[in-house]
Amino acid sequence: MKSIARTFQKRVAAGLQSGRDFVIPDQQEQARQTTDFELITWLVIKS
């Protein structure tokens, strides 16, 4: 989870450097803690 949050922060930093049209996500939309995530799984079975 920490890796995902770190990747999100890196993308925000890269977006700030990319141009003036980048918008920083609101504080509520930013992933900061492990409770900010939901676990979603998929199981595909092929015969």
C-alpha positions in Angstrom: 0.0 0.0 0.0 2.8 2.4 0.8 4.2 1.7 -2.7 0.9 2.7 -4.3 0.7 5.9 -2.3 4.3 6.7 -3.2 3.6 6.1 -6.9 0.5 8.4 -6.7 2.7 11.2 -5.1 5.3 10.8 -7.8 2.7 11.1 -10.5 1.4 14.3 -8.9 4.9 15.7 -8.8 5.5 14.8 -12.4 2.2 16.4 -13.4 3.2 19.6 -11.7 6.4 19.7 -13.8 4.7 18.8 -17.1 2.7 22.0 -17.6 0.4 24.7 -16.3 -2.8 22.8 -17.1 -2.2 20.1 -14.4 -4.7 20.1 -11.5 -3.7 18.7 -8.1 -6.3 16.3 -6.7 -8.2 17.5 -3.6 -6.9 16.3 -0.2 -9.8 13.8 0.1 -8.9 12.2 -3.3 -5.2 11.7 -2.4 -4.1 8.3 -1.2 -2.1 8.7 2.0 -3.0 5.8 4.4 -3.7 2.1 4.0 -7.3 2.8 4.9 -7.7 4.9 1.7 -7.7 1.7 -0.4 -10.3 -1.0 -1.1 -9.2 -4.5 -2.1 -10.7 -5.6 -5.3 -9.9 -9.1 -6.7 -10.7 -10.8 -9.9 -10.7 -14.6 -10.5 -10.7 -15.8 -14.1 -10.9 -19.5 -14.8 -10.4 -20.7 -18.3 -11.0 -24.3 -19.4 
